[in-house]
Amino acid sequence: MTDGTLPTESGSLAAAGEREPAKRVMVQVGDQTVDVAAVAAAAAASTSPAGAAAAAAHEASPGHAQVVAEAPEHHHDTDEEDEAAADDATGLESGAGLLDEFPDDSEDIDLIHLRLMTLEGLDLSRFPNVKTLRMRQNLIPKLIPIPGGENLEEIDFYDNRIVRVETLEMYQSLRLLDLSFNKIRCIEGLEALATLKELFFVANKLSKIENLGHLVNLVNLELGANRIRKIENLEGLVNLQQLWVGKNKISRLEGLSPLRNLRLLSIQSNRLTKIEGLELLENLEELYMSHNAIKKIEGLDRNLKLTTLDVSNNQIEHLENIAHLTQLTELWASYNKLASFQEVESQLRDKAGLQTVYFEGNPLQTDARAVYRGKVRAVLPQVRQIDATYVR
């Protein structure tokens, strides 16, 4: 599974915690080890370990020089704290000299935790091979062109103070853009980025999905932990494979039909009451819908490629309408109202590839704690993990 969240939304982040400890993914960012589940937890969401931050946390390629400039970490918990910190912030008012120690053949440049307040003074002209620029956890409020950055393929401004997406026209080779954990209210300024494959807007202040239709090469879109109420304006994203919208305010599954290549949908921690609108997503393999208000498993008749289904923390009373999902390997259904072992057997026993099930927090478990695991093993002998514990 690639979602970095826990079945108790990054994502990124996320999107939004919704996975068990056994599924947590740790990534190295600078000299920090980051729990993707916690980050994607801004998405449940997810938000992925594409969750949200994981996709942007790439290590330098072997054989290429990399220097990481860092300073002590800063962290903002709320908008109010961010605003107060902005008033009192002291930091570097120029990027001049920050690149002096980087070798000329550097492909990756990390300027992390430096309290850098501007991009002025940065010049990448000395680095003909540079492909990645990471500016995580600084105090940058505004995007401006960086001389010498025309050939950048990855730009990461995770956790800054950016309020508007602008002046990105020069980066026409860009494949990854991470603007997570900023203060952006509108998706805009991406018109020139036709080559973009991965886009991260986790934990901003977005209220609408818009201005993305031209990004026909996009394969991963992370919008977890925002204020989005409706899935819309995705018609042009014909190559999209992963969509992370955990921890928003979405009340209906809609607007997804054009996404025929979608493999993963993460929509935990929203306001869904019904599974619908997925009929044309015949390539869907992973579906994460925990922490909603769904009452019934339905609407999956044509999603025959599903391998992972997460419906934890909903209001589902019956395990039904999944007997036809023959490729299912993981079912997450914790903390619902499931009470029938007979339904568990009838829906899942014939699935030879089923490896993991989560039923804790249901009457299945709470009404029969002493015999619960034994009963699950008896009706599902092929399973190798029940809840967070492996079967011995």
C-alpha positions as CSV (number, residue, x, y, z in Angstrom):
1,M,0.0,0.0,0.0
2,T,1.3,3.5,-0.7
3,D,-0.9,5.6,1.5
4,G,1.1,7.0,4.4
5,T,-2.0,7.3,6.7
6,L,-3.6,5.2,9.4
7,P,-7.0,3.5,9.5
8,T,-8.1,5.0,12.8
9,E,-4.9,12.7,5.1
10,S,-0.7,13.2,4.1
11,G,-0.9,13.4,3.2
12,S,1.5,14.2,1.5
13,L,0.4,15.7,5.4
14,A,-1.4,14.6,4.5
15,A,-3.3,14.5,3.5
16,A,-4.6,13.0,7.7
17,G,-3.7,9.9,9.6
18,E,-5.3,6.7,8.5
19,R,-3.0,3.7,8.7
20,E,-1.8,1.2,11.3
21,P,1.7,1.5,12.8
22,A,2.7,-1.5,10.7
23,K,2.1,0.5,7.6
24,R,4.1,3.6,8.5
25,V,6.8,4.8,6.1
26,M,9.8,6.8,7.2
27,V,11.7,8.9,4.8
28,Q,14.9,10.9,5.1
29,V,14.7,14.7,4.6
30,G,18.0,16.4,5.1
31,D,19.2,14.9,8.4
32,Q,15.6,14.3,9.7
33,T,13.7,11.1,9.6
34,V,10.1,12.0,8.8
35,D,7.0,9.9,9.5
36,V,5.1,10.0,6.3
37,A,2.0,8.8,8.1
38,A,2.1,11.9,10.3
39,V,2.7,14.2,7.4
40,A,0.1,12.5,5.2
41,A,-2.1,12.7,8.3
42,A,-2.6,16.2,7.3
43,A,-4.6,14.0,4.6
44,A,-5.3,10.8,5.9
45,A,-4.1,11.9,3.2
46,S,-3.5,10.2,2.5
47,T,-3.2,12.3,1.9
48,S,0.2,8.5,0.5
49,P,3.5,7.4,1.1
50,A,3.0,9.4,-1.9
51,G,1.5,10.9,1.0
52,A,2.3,13.7,0.7
53,A,5.8,14.6,1.6
54,A,7.3,11.3,0.6
55,A,7.2,12.0,-3.2
56,A,9.2,15.2,-2.7
57,A,11.8,13.8,-0.4
58,H,14.3,12.4,-2.9
59,E,17.9,11.5,-2.1
60,A,20.8,12.6,-4.3
61,S,21.6,10.2,-7.2
62,P,24.7,8.0,-6.5
63,G,27.9,9.4,-7.8
64,H,26.8,13.0,-7.8
65,A,28.0,15.6,-5.3
66,Q,25.4,17.0,-2.8
67,V,25.8,19.6,-0.1
68,V,22.9,20.3,2.3
69,A,22.8,23.6,4.0
70,E,20.7,23.5,7.2
71,A,19.8,25.5,10.3
72,P,17.6,24.7,13.3
73,E,14.1,23.6,12.5
74,H,11.1,26.0,12.9
75,H,7.5,24.9,13.0
76,H,4.2,26.6,12.9
77,D,1.1,24.9,14.3
78,T,-1.7,27.3,13.5
79,D,-2.5,30.2,11.2
80,E,-2.4,32.5,14.1
81,E,1.0,31.4,15.2
82,D,2.2,31.7,11.6
83,E,1.0,35.3,11.4
84,A,2.5,36.2,14.8
85,A,5.8,34.6,13.8
86,A,5.8,36.4,10.5
87,D,5.6,39.8,12.3
88,D,8.6,38.9,14.5
89,A,10.6,36.8,12.1
90,T,14.2,37.4,11.7
91,G,16.1,35.6,9.0
92,L,18.4,35.8,6.0
93,E,17.4,38.7,3.8
94,S,19.5,37.5,0.8
95,G,20.6,34.2,-0.6
96,A,24.0,35.6,-1.6
97,G,26.8,33.2,-0.6
98,L,24.6,30.3,0.3
99,L,25.8,28.3,-2.7
100,D,29.5,28.9,-2.3
101,E,30.3,25.5,-0.8
102,F,28.3,23.5,-3.4
103,P,30.5,21.7,-6.0
104,D,30.0,22.9,-9.6
105,D,28.7,19.4,-10.6
106,S,25.9,19.4,-8.0
107,E,22.7,17.9,-9.3
108,D,20.7,18.4,-6.1
109,I,20.8,21.6,-4.0
110,D,19.2,21.6,-0.5
111,L,18.8,24.9,1.4
112,I,16.8,23.7,4.4
113,H,16.0,25.3,7.8
114,L,18.0,28.4,7.0
115,R,15.3,31.0,7.8
116,L,15.8,32.3,4.3
117,M,13.3,35.1,3.7
118,T,13.9,35.7,0.0
119,L,15.1,34.1,-3.2
120,E,17.0,37.2,-4.1
121,G,20.7,36.6,-4.4
122,L,20.5,33.0,-5.4
123,D,22.2,32.2,-8.7
124,L,22.3,28.7,-10.1
125,S,24.3,29.6,-13.2
126,R,27.4,27.9,-11.8
127,F,25.6,24.5,-11.8
128,P,25.0,23.3,-15.3
129,N,23.8,19.9,-14.0
130,V,21.5,21.0,-11.3
131,K,18.1,19.3,-11.5
132,T,16.6,19.6,-8.0
133,L,16.2,22.6,-5.7
134,R,14.8,22.0,-2.2
135,M,14.0,25.1,-0.1
136,R,12.1,23.4,2.7
137,Q,11.2,25.0,6.0
138,N,12.3,28.6,5.3
139,L,10.5,31.9,5.6
140,I,10.0,32.7,1.9
141,P,6.8,34.6,1.2
142,K,7.1,35.1,-2.6
143,L,8.3,33.2,-5.6
144,I,10.6,35.0,-8.0
145,P,12.7,33.7,-10.9
146,I,16.1,32.2,-10.0
147,P,18.9,32.9,-12.5
148,G,20.3,29.6,-13.9
149,G,17.2,27.6,-12.9
150,E,15.8,27.1,-16.4
151,N,16.7,23.4,-16.4
152,L,15.3,22.5,-12.9
153,E,13.2,19.4,-12.9
154,E,12.2,19.4,-9.2
155,I,11.4,22.4,-7.0
156,D,10.4,21.9,-3.4
157,F,9.1,24.9,-1.3
158,Y,7.5,22.8,1.4
159,D,6.7,24.7,4.6
160,N,7.4,28.4,3.7
161,R,5.1,31.4,3.7
162,I,4.1,31.6,0.1
163,V,0.7,33.2,-0.6
164,R,0.6,33.1,-4.3
165,V,1.8,30.9,-7.2
166,E,3.5,33.1,-9.7
167,T,6.6,33.7,-11.9
168,L,7.1,30.0,-12.7
169,E,7.2,30.5,-16.5
170,M,11.0,29.9,-16.8
171,Y,10.8,26.4,-15.4
172,Q,9.5,24.7,-18.5
173,S,11.4,21.4,-17.8
174,L,9.8,21.0,-14.3
175,R,8.5,17.6,-13.4
176,L,7.8,18.0,-9.7
177,L,6.6,21.0,-7.8
178,D,5.9,20.9,-4.0
179,L,4.2,23.9,-2.5
180,S,2.8,22.1,0.5
181,F,2.4,23.8,3.9
182,N,2.2,27.3,2.7
183,K,-0.6,29.9,2.7
184,I,-1.8,29.6,-0.9
185,R,-5.5,30.2,-1.5
186,C,-5.8,29.7,-5.3
187,I,-4.3,27.3,-7.8
188,E,-2.9,29.5,-10.5
189,G,0.3,30.4,-12.3
190,L,1.0,26.9,-13.7
191,E,0.2,27.6,-17.3
192,A,3.8,27.1,-18.6
193,L,4.4,23.9,-16.7
194,A,3.2,21.4,-19.4
195,T,5.8,18.8,-18.4
196,L,4.8,18.6,-14.8
197,K,4.2,15.1,-13.5
198,E,3.8,15.6,-9.7
199,L,2.1,18.5,-8.0
200,F,1.7,18.9,-4.2
201,F,-0.5,21.6,-2.6
202,V,-1.0,19.8,0.8
203,A,-2.1,21.9,3.8
204,N,-2.7,25.3,2.2
205,K,-5.9,27.3,2.1
206,L,-7.4,26.1,-1.2
207,S,-11.2,26.1,-1.5
208,K,-11.5,25.1,-5.1
209,I,-9.8,22.8,-7.6
210,E,-9.1,24.9,-10.7
211,N,-6.6,25.8,-13.4
212,L,-5.2,22.3,-13.8
213,G,-6.8,21.2,-17.1
214,H,-3.7,21.9,-19.2
215,L,-1.4,19.6,-17.1
216,V,-2.0,16.6,-19.3
217,N,1.2,14.8,-18.2
218,L,0.3,15.0,-14.5
219,V,0.3,11.6,-12.8
220,N,0.2,12.5,-9.1
221,L,-1.9,15.3,-7.6
222,E,-2.0,15.9,-3.8
223,L,-4.5,18.4,-2.4
224,G,-5.0,17.0,1.1
225,A,-5.7,19.2,4.2
226,N,-7.3,22.1,2.4
227,R,-10.8,23.6,2.3
228,I,-12.1,22.0,-0.9
229,R,-15.8,21.2,-1.0
230,K,-16.1,19.7,-4.5
231,I,-14.2,17.5,-6.9
232,E,-14.2,19.4,-10.2
233,N,-12.2,20.7,-13.1
234,L,-10.2,17.5,-13.6
235,E,-11.3,16.8,-17.2
236,G,-7.9,17.4,-18.8
237,L,-5.9,15.2,-16.4
238,V,-6.2,12.1,-18.6
239,N,-2.9,10.6,-17.4
240,L,-3.5,11.1,-13.7
241,Q,-2.8,7.9,-11.7
242,Q,-3.0,9.2,-8.1
243,L,-5.4,11.7,-6.5
244,W,-5.1,12.6,-2.8
245,V,-7.9,14.8,-1.4
246,G,-8.0,13.7,2.2
247,K,-9.0,16.0,5.0
248,N,-11.1,18.4,3.0
249,K,-14.9,19.2,3.1
250,I,-16.0,17.0,0.2
251,S,-19.5,15.6,0.5
252,R,-19.9,13.7,-2.7
253,L,-17.9,11.5,-5.0
254,E,-18.2,13.2,-8.4
255,G,-16.2,14.7,-11.2
256,L,-13.9,11.6,-11.5
257,S,-15.2,10.0,-14.7
258,P,-12.5,11.5,-17.0
259,L,-9.7,10.0,-14.9
260,R,-9.7,6.6,-16.7
261,N,-6.1,5.9,-15.7
262,L,-6.5,6.6,-12.0
263,R,-4.9,3.9,-9.9
264,L,-5.2,5.4,-6.4
265,L,-7.9,7.6,-4.9
266,S,-7.4,8.8,-1.3
267,I,-10.4,10.7,0.1
268,Q,-10.3,10.0,3.8
269,S,-11.5,12.5,6.4
270,N,-14.2,14.2,4.3
271,R,-18.0,14.3,4.5
272,L,-19.0,11.4,2.2
273,T,-22.2,9.5,2.9
274,K,-22.2,7.3,-0.2
275,I,-19.9,5.4,-2.5
276,E,-20.8,6.5,-6.0
277,G,-19.3,8.0,-9.2
278,L,-16.6,5.4,-9.6
279,E,-18.2,3.4,-12.4
280,L,-15.7,4.5,-15.1
281,L,-12.6,4.1,-13.0
282,E,-11.9,0.6,-14.1
283,N,-8.2,0.8,-13.5
284,L,-8.6,1.8,-9.9
285,E,-6.4,-0.4,-7.6
286,E,-6.4,1.5,-4.2
287,L,-9.3,3.2,-2.7
288,Y,-9.0,5.0,0.7
289,M,-12.3,6.3,2.2
290,S,-11.8,6.1,6.0
291,H,-13.2,8.7,8.4
292,N,-16.3,9.6,6.5
293,A,-20.0,8.9,7.2
294,I,-20.5,6.1,4.6
295,K,-23.3,3.7,5.6
296,K,-23.0,1.0,2.9
297,I,-20.4,-0.6,0.7
298,E,-21.7,-0.2,-2.8
299,G,-20.9,1.2,-6.2
300,L,-17.8,-0.9,-6.8
301,D,-19.3,-3.2,-9.5
302,R,-16.9,-2.2,-12.2
303,N,-13.8,-1.6,-10.1
304,L,-12.5,-5.2,-10.6
305,K,-8.8,-4.3,-10.2
306,L,-9.1,-3.1,-6.6
307,T,-6.4,-4.6,-4.4
308,T,-6.7,-2.3,-1.4
309,L,-10.0,-1.0,0.0
310,D,-10.1,1.2,3.1
311,V,-13.5,1.9,4.6
312,S,-12.4,2.2,8.3
313,N,-14.1,4.6,10.6
314,N,-17.5,4.9,8.9
315,Q,-21.0,3.7,9.7
316,I,-21.1,0.5,7.7
317,E,-23.3,-2.3,9.2
318,H,-22.9,-5.0,6.7
319,L,-19.9,-6.5,4.8
320,E,-21.4,-6.7,1.3
321,N,-21.0,-6.1,-2.4
322,I,-17.3,-6.9,-2.6
323,A,-17.4,-10.7,-3.3
324,H,-16.6,-9.9,-7.0
325,L,-13.3,-8.1,-6.1
326,T,-11.2,-11.2,-6.7
327,Q,-7.9,-9.3,-6.7
328,L,-8.3,-7.8,-3.2
329,T,-5.2,-8.2,-1.0
330,E,-6.0,-5.7,1.8
331,L,-9.3,-4.8,3.4
332,W,-9.4,-2.1,6.1
333,A,-12.8,-1.9,7.8
334,S,-12.0,-1.1,11.4
335,Y,-14.4,0.9,13.6
336,N,-17.7,0.4,11.8
337,K,-20.7,-1.6,12.8
338,L,-19.9,-5.0,11.3
339,A,-21.2,-7.9,13.4
340,S,-21.5,-11.0,11.2
341,F,-18.7,-13.5,10.7
342,Q,-20.9,-15.2,8.1
343,E,-20.7,-12.1,6.0
344,V,-16.9,-12.0,6.4
345,E,-16.7,-15.6,5.2
346,S,-19.2,-15.2,2.3
347,Q,-17.5,-12.0,0.9
348,L,-13.8,-12.9,1.4
349,R,-13.1,-16.6,1.8
350,D,-12.5,-17.3,-1.8
351,K,-10.0,-14.5,-2.3
352,A,-6.7,-16.4,-2.4
353,G,-4.6,-13.3,-2.5
354,L,-6.1,-11.6,0.6
355,Q,-3.3,-11.0,3.0
356,T,-4.5,-8.3,5.5
357,V,-7.9,-7.5,7.2
358,Y,-8.7,-4.9,9.8
359,F,-11.9,-5.5,11.8
360,E,-11.0,-4.1,15.2
361,G,-13.5,-1.7,16.8
362,N,-16.5,-3.5,15.2
363,P,-18.9,-5.7,17.1
364,L,-17.1,-8.6,15.5
365,Q,-14.2,-7.8,17.8
366,T,-15.7,-5.9,20.7
367,D,-18.5,-8.5,21.4
368,A,-16.1,-11.5,21.2
369,R,-12.6,-10.3,22.2
370,A,-11.4,-13.7,23.5
371,V,-12.3,-15.6,20.3
372,Y,-12.2,-12.8,17.7
373,R,-8.8,-13.6,16.1
374,G,-9.5,-17.3,16.1
375,K,-12.8,-16.8,14.3
376,V,-11.2,-14.6,11.7
377,R,-8.5,-17.2,11.1
378,A,-11.1,-19.9,10.8
379,V,-13.2,-18.2,8.1
380,L,-10.2,-16.6,6.4
381,P,-7.3,-19.1,6.6
382,Q,-5.4,-17.4,3.8
383,V,-4.9,-14.1,5.7
384,R,-1.5,-13.3,7.1
385,Q,-2.3,-10.2,9.1
386,I,-5.3,-9.5,11.3
387,D,-5.4,-5.8,12.4
388,A,-1.9,-4.7,13.4
389,T,-0.7,-8.2,14.3
390,Y,0.7,-10.8,11.9
391,V,-0.8,-14.3,12.1
392,R,1.7,-16.9,13.5
